[in-house]
């Protein structure tokens, strides 16, 4: 994924689903499928990073995508979301601050 037009999207997986009854076997299967999905995204250059938020049960992904809609389509295929492991997700596009854009010091000029 060498496309310079890609943006980064930060995705938060929130509200672990305790309403539905998941057997230990089902949890293990969903988790393995989720990890396999992340590995595939990583291989394709879509996954920038992922992890858990320390001290919580919330997860996060940082994705390379062209649009918010593309990022959402990636999230909606994640087995953790498909199987309702989390009740909700939040996607935010990141406006990167770096030397090339003067660390957004002139951000008001970009609006």
Rosetta blueprint (number, residue, H / E / L):
1 X L
2 X L
3 X L
4 X L
5 X L
6 X L
7 X E
8 X E
9 X E
10 X E
11 X E
12 X E
13 X E
14 X E
15 X E
16 X E
17 X L
18 X L
19 X L
20 X L
21 X L
22 X L
23 X L
24 X H
25 X H
26 X H
27 X H
28 X H
29 X H
30 X H
31 X H
32 X H
33 X H
34 X H
35 X H
36 X H
37 X H
38 X H
39 X H
40 X H
41 X H
42 X H
43 X H
44 X L
45 X L
46 X L
47 X E
48 X E
49 X E
50 X E
51 X E
52 X E
53 X L
54 X L
55 X L
56 X L
57 X L
58 X L
59 X E
60 X E
61 X E
62 X E
63 X E
64 X E
65 X E
66 X L
67 X L
68 X H
69 X H
70 X H
71 X H
72 X H
73 X H
74 X H
75 X H
76 X H
77 X L
78 X L
79 X H
80 X H
81 X H
82 X H
83 X L
84 X L
85 X L
86 X E
87 X E
88 X E
89 X E
90 X E
91 X E
92 X E
93 X E
94 X E
95 X L
96 X L
97 X L
98 X L
99 X H
100 X H
101 X H
102 X H
103 X H
104 X H
105 X L
106 X L
107 X H
108 X H
109 X H
110 X H
111 X L
